[in-house]
Amino acid sequence: MNQLFNIIGYLFGYLLWGAFSVVKNFAIAILIFTIILRIIQFPMQIKSQKNMAGNMRMQSKQKELQEKYGKDKARLNEELSKLYEKENINPMGGCVTSIVPMFLLMGVYWTIRNPLTNTLHISADSVDQAMAYLKSLPVIGAAVNDYYGQINLIGYFSAIKDNLDCFTDADITKIETFAEGFKLFGMNLLDAPNTHGIFSLYILFPVLCFVTSFGTSFVTMRMNGASLKGQQGCMNSMFLMMPIMSAWIAYTVPSAMGLYWIYSSIIGFISTIILHKFYNAESMTALDEARRIALLEAEEAEIKAVIKKSVSVDKPIKKKKKK
């Protein structure tokens, strides 16, 4: 699975490096990168909003079935399945769109975790040689984190670059340019908050991750008239777990990951508000009613046409009298 995420991270790296090459600032590059990923996810978000609005629209019908077949669980499940099929709604459809952002998040993580090979696309052999040299140093080598070795290499690069002959001049320029773009309000986006403690400014990343993730989910459900009590098991679990997971992830990984998650939540919230204006329970009910009336009118017009044709065929033809 890690290999798959690394491949996704390698592909994402082209987007991130392209954005960084233009703005020369990693925080802004991640914003551009996040917007692009959100555009890719937009069709899924539309489907999710339609599904949620559809679930809210059917609450009265579900209640009727529960009152009618409440004592017969098998029959109730059967009738509910028929209802969802008739309305073309997947009761668990929101689970997929909740999981996809986490899947993409892992791809982003591998983009940021291995910035030299996945974002700058420098030869893995050259990076391995540089890492071997870094680890051989008496004091610095002991502090190198194997999991974030490439990030450590970028941090020490200015001090050791003159002793590295494994990189081309173009590689060195790339790394130096990249290393200068990670500063944000005095913080280094390649540092993880847990390395600085909960009383540092870095704690803002996990806190904002939790707030934006929870707030987006809560407001989205309220806009659609939903509550935790009425949610399917998967959606309920996702609503509670996603903010906690995002905060924990943001606390233990490079701050750039947390920044991506914050951007993603805010952009997702804005797009949800926009989609809700077009796809809500009331508008979808009105649209369905308009379609139903149009269908009835079309059927009625067709019946009238058939009757009229039948009458004209059955009507006797009068013969002209001879003069």
C-alpha positions as CSV (number, residue, x, y, z in Angstrom):
1,M,0.0,0.0,0.0
2,N,2.9,2.4,0.8
3,Q,4.3,1.8,-2.7
4,L,0.9,2.8,-4.2
5,F,0.8,6.0,-2.1
6,N,4.4,6.7,-3.1
7,I,3.4,6.5,-6.8
8,I,0.5,8.8,-6.2
9,G,2.8,11.1,-4.3
10,Y,5.3,11.1,-7.2
11,L,2.5,12.1,-9.6
12,F,1.2,14.8,-7.2
13,G,4.7,16.1,-7.0
14,Y,4.6,17.4,-10.6
15,L,1.6,19.6,-9.6
16,L,3.2,20.8,-6.5
17,W,6.5,21.6,-8.1
18,G,4.8,23.4,-11.0
19,A,2.9,25.6,-8.6
20,F,6.0,26.2,-6.5
21,S,8.1,27.1,-9.6
22,V,5.6,30.0,-10.3
23,V,5.1,31.4,-6.8
24,K,8.4,30.4,-5.0
25,N,6.4,30.0,-1.8
26,F,5.4,26.6,-0.4
27,A,2.4,27.8,1.5
28,I,0.9,29.4,-1.6
29,A,2.0,26.5,-3.8
30,I,0.1,24.1,-1.5
31,L,-3.0,26.4,-1.8
32,I,-2.9,26.2,-5.6
33,F,-2.2,22.4,-5.4
34,T,-5.2,22.0,-3.0
35,I,-7.5,23.9,-5.4
36,I,-6.5,21.7,-8.3
37,L,-7.2,18.5,-6.2
38,R,-10.6,20.0,-5.1
39,I,-11.5,20.6,-8.7
40,I,-10.8,17.0,-9.4
41,Q,-13.0,15.9,-6.5
42,F,-15.8,18.3,-7.4
43,P,-17.9,15.8,-9.4
44,M,-17.8,13.4,-6.4
45,Q,-18.8,16.3,-4.1
46,I,-21.8,17.0,-6.3
47,K,-22.9,13.4,-6.1
48,S,-22.4,13.4,-2.3
49,Q,-24.5,16.5,-1.9
50,K,-27.3,15.1,-4.1
51,N,-27.2,11.9,-2.1
52,M,-27.4,13.7,1.2
53,A,-30.3,16.0,0.0
54,G,-32.0,12.9,-1.3
55,N,-31.7,11.2,2.1
56,M,-33.2,14.2,3.8
57,R,-36.0,14.3,1.2
58,M,-37.0,10.7,1.9
59,Q,-37.1,11.0,5.7
60,S,-40.9,11.1,5.8
61,K,-41.2,8.1,3.5
62,Q,-38.7,6.2,5.6
63,K,-40.7,7.1,8.8
64,E,-43.9,5.7,7.2
65,L,-42.2,2.4,6.3
66,Q,-40.8,2.2,9.8
67,E,-44.3,2.7,11.3
68,K,-45.7,0.1,9.0
69,Y,-43.1,-2.6,9.1
70,G,-41.3,-1.7,12.3
71,K,-41.9,-5.2,13.8
72,D,-40.8,-7.0,10.7
73,K,-37.1,-6.0,10.3
74,A,-36.6,-8.2,7.2
75,R,-39.6,-6.7,5.4
76,L,-38.6,-3.2,6.5
77,N,-35.1,-3.6,5.0
78,E,-36.6,-5.0,1.8
79,E,-39.0,-2.0,1.5
80,L,-36.3,0.5,2.3
81,S,-34.1,-1.1,-0.4
82,K,-36.9,-0.7,-2.9
83,L,-37.4,2.9,-1.9
84,Y,-33.7,3.7,-2.3
85,E,-33.7,2.0,-5.7
86,K,-36.8,3.8,-6.8
87,E,-35.4,7.2,-5.8
88,N,-31.9,6.3,-7.2
89,I,-30.2,7.0,-3.9
90,N,-27.3,5.1,-2.3
91,P,-27.7,5.3,1.6
92,M,-24.0,4.7,2.0
93,G,-22.9,6.8,-0.9
94,G,-21.4,9.5,1.4
95,C,-18.9,7.0,2.8
96,V,-17.0,6.8,-0.4
97,T,-16.7,10.6,-0.7
98,S,-15.5,10.7,2.9
99,I,-12.8,8.1,2.3
100,V,-11.5,9.6,-0.9
101,P,-10.1,12.7,0.8
102,M,-8.1,10.5,3.2
103,F,-6.8,8.5,0.3
104,L,-5.7,11.7,-1.4
105,L,-4.2,12.9,1.8
106,M,-1.9,9.9,1.9
107,G,-0.7,10.8,-1.6
108,V,0.0,14.3,-0.5
109,Y,1.8,13.0,2.5
110,W,4.2,10.9,0.4
111,T,4.7,14.0,-1.8
112,I,5.8,16.0,1.2
113,R,7.6,13.2,3.0
114,N,10.0,12.6,0.1
115,P,10.3,16.0,-1.4
116,L,13.6,15.4,-3.3
117,T,12.4,12.3,-5.2
118,N,8.6,13.0,-5.4
119,T,8.4,16.8,-5.7
120,L,11.7,17.8,-7.3
121,H,12.0,14.4,-9.1
122,I,15.8,14.1,-8.4
123,S,17.4,10.7,-9.1
124,A,16.8,8.3,-6.2
125,D,20.4,7.1,-6.5
126,S,21.7,10.6,-6.0
127,V,19.5,11.2,-3.0
128,D,20.6,7.8,-1.5
129,Q,24.2,8.8,-1.8
130,A,23.6,12.2,-0.2
131,M,21.6,10.5,2.6
132,A,24.5,8.0,3.2
133,Y,26.9,10.9,3.6
134,L,24.6,12.8,5.9
135,K,24.2,9.8,8.2
136,S,28.0,9.3,8.3
137,L,28.6,12.7,10.0
138,P,29.4,12.2,13.7
139,V,26.8,14.6,15.3
140,I,24.3,15.3,12.5
141,G,24.0,11.7,11.4
142,A,22.7,10.6,14.8
143,A,19.9,13.1,14.6
144,V,18.7,12.0,11.1
145,N,15.2,10.6,11.1
146,D,15.0,7.6,8.7
147,Y,11.3,8.3,8.0
148,Y,11.9,11.9,7.1
149,G,15.4,11.6,5.9
150,Q,14.9,13.7,2.8
151,I,13.4,16.5,4.8
152,N,16.4,16.4,7.1
153,L,18.7,16.5,4.1
154,I,17.0,19.7,2.9
155,G,17.5,21.2,6.4
156,Y,21.2,20.5,6.4
157,F,21.8,21.0,2.7
158,S,23.4,24.5,2.8
159,A,26.0,23.2,5.3
160,I,27.0,20.0,3.4
161,K,26.3,20.8,-0.3
162,D,30.0,21.5,-1.0
163,N,30.9,18.0,0.0
164,L,28.2,16.4,-2.2
165,D,29.2,15.4,-5.8
166,C,26.1,13.3,-6.4
167,F,23.9,16.2,-7.5
168,T,24.1,18.1,-10.7
169,D,24.2,21.9,-10.7
170,A,20.5,21.9,-11.8
171,D,19.7,19.6,-8.8
172,I,21.5,21.9,-6.4
173,T,19.7,25.0,-7.7
174,K,16.3,23.2,-7.3
175,I,17.0,22.1,-3.7
176,E,18.3,25.6,-2.7
177,T,15.3,27.3,-4.2
178,F,12.9,24.7,-2.6
179,A,14.5,25.0,0.8
180,E,14.0,28.8,0.9
181,G,10.3,28.6,0.3
182,F,9.2,26.7,3.5
183,K,9.0,29.6,5.9
184,L,5.6,30.8,7.2
185,F,5.4,33.3,10.1
186,G,8.8,32.2,11.3
187,M,7.8,28.5,11.2
188,N,9.3,25.8,8.9
189,L,6.6,23.9,7.1
190,L,8.8,20.8,7.0
191,D,8.9,20.6,10.8
192,A,6.2,18.5,12.6
193,P,4.4,20.2,15.5
194,N,5.2,17.3,17.9
195,T,8.9,18.1,17.6
196,H,8.2,21.6,19.0
197,G,5.6,20.8,21.7
198,I,2.0,21.9,22.4
199,F,3.0,25.3,23.6
200,S,4.6,26.4,20.3
201,L,3.0,28.2,17.3
202,Y,3.1,24.9,15.5
203,I,0.1,23.6,17.5
204,L,-2.0,25.9,15.4
205,F,-1.9,23.4,12.5
206,P,-3.5,20.5,14.3
207,V,-6.0,22.8,16.1
208,L,-7.1,24.4,12.9
209,C,-7.3,21.0,11.2
210,F,-9.7,19.9,13.9
211,V,-11.8,23.1,13.9
212,T,-12.1,23.3,10.1
213,S,-12.8,19.6,9.6
214,F,-15.4,19.4,12.4
215,G,-17.0,22.8,11.5
216,T,-17.4,21.8,7.8
217,S,-19.0,18.5,8.6
218,F,-21.3,20.0,11.3
219,V,-22.5,22.9,9.2
220,T,-23.0,20.7,6.1
221,M,-25.2,18.3,8.1
222,R,-27.2,21.2,9.6
223,M,-27.8,22.8,6.2
224,N,-29.2,19.5,5.0
225,G,-31.4,19.1,8.1
226,A,-29.5,16.1,9.3
227,S,-28.4,15.1,12.8
228,L,-26.0,12.5,14.2
229,K,-28.9,10.4,15.4
230,G,-30.3,10.0,12.0
231,Q,-27.1,9.1,10.2
232,Q,-26.1,5.7,8.8
233,G,-23.3,4.0,10.8
234,C,-20.5,4.8,8.4
235,M,-21.4,8.5,8.1
236,N,-21.8,8.8,11.8
237,S,-18.3,7.3,12.4
238,M,-16.7,9.5,9.7
239,F,-18.3,12.6,11.2
240,L,-16.7,11.9,14.6
241,M,-13.5,10.4,13.5
242,M,-12.3,12.5,10.6
243,P,-11.7,15.7,12.6
244,I,-9.8,13.7,15.3
245,M,-7.8,11.9,12.8
246,S,-6.9,15.0,10.9
247,A,-5.7,16.8,14.1
248,W,-3.6,13.8,15.1
249,I,-2.1,13.4,11.6
250,A,-1.3,17.2,11.5
251,Y,0.4,17.0,14.9
252,T,2.7,14.1,14.0
253,V,3.6,14.9,10.3
254,P,5.3,17.9,8.7
255,S,3.3,21.1,9.1
256,A,2.8,21.3,5.3
257,M,0.4,18.4,5.6
258,G,-1.7,20.3,8.2
259,L,-1.7,23.3,6.0
260,Y,-3.0,21.2,3.1
261,W,-5.8,19.8,5.2
262,I,-6.8,23.3,6.5
263,Y,-7.0,24.6,2.9
264,S,-8.9,21.5,1.8
265,S,-11.5,21.9,4.5
266,I,-12.1,25.6,3.9
267,I,-12.4,25.2,0.1
268,G,-14.6,22.2,0.6
269,F,-16.8,24.2,3.0
270,I,-17.2,27.0,0.4
271,S,-18.1,24.6,-2.4
272,T,-20.6,22.9,-0.1
273,I,-22.4,26.1,0.5
274,I,-22.6,26.8,-3.2
275,L,-23.8,23.3,-4.0
276,H,-26.4,23.4,-1.3
277,K,-28.1,26.3,-3.1
278,F,-28.6,24.1,-6.1
279,Y,-29.0,20.7,-4.6
280,N,-31.1,20.7,-1.4
281,A,-34.1,18.7,-0.3
282,E,-36.6,21.4,-1.2
283,S,-35.2,22.2,-4.7
284,M,-34.8,18.5,-5.5
285,T,-38.4,17.8,-4.4
286,A,-39.7,20.6,-6.5
287,L,-37.6,19.4,-9.5
288,D,-39.0,15.8,-9.1
289,E,-42.5,17.2,-8.9
290,A,-42.0,19.2,-12.0
291,R,-40.7,16.2,-13.8
292,R,-43.6,14.1,-12.6
293,I,-46.1,16.6,-13.8
294,A,-44.3,17.0,-17.2
295,L,-44.4,13.2,-17.6
296,L,-48.1,13.0,-16.8
297,E,-48.9,15.8,-19.2
298,A,-46.8,14.0,-21.9
299,E,-48.6,10.8,-21.3
300,E,-52.0,12.5,-21.3
301,A,-51.1,14.3,-24.6
302,E,-50.1,10.9,-26.1
303,I,-53.3,9.3,-25.0
304,K,-55.4,12.1,-26.5
305,A,-53.4,11.8,-29.8
306,V,-54.1,8.1,-29.9
307,I,-57.8,8.6,-29.2
308,K,-58.1,11.3,-31.8
309,K,-56.4,9.1,-34.4
310,S,-58.6,6.2,-33.5
311,V,-61.8,8.3,-33.9
312,S,-60.7,9.6,-37.3
313,V,-60.0,6.1,-38.6
314,D,-63.4,4.7,-37.3
315,K,-65.4,7.7,-38.7
316,P,-67.4,6.5,-41.8
317,I,-66.6,8.2,-45.1
318,K,-69.5,9.9,-46.8
319,K,-70.0,9.1,-50.5
320,K,-70.6,12.0,-52.8
321,K,-74.1,12.0,-54.5
322,K,-74.2,11.7,-58.3
323,K,-75.8,14.6,-60.0
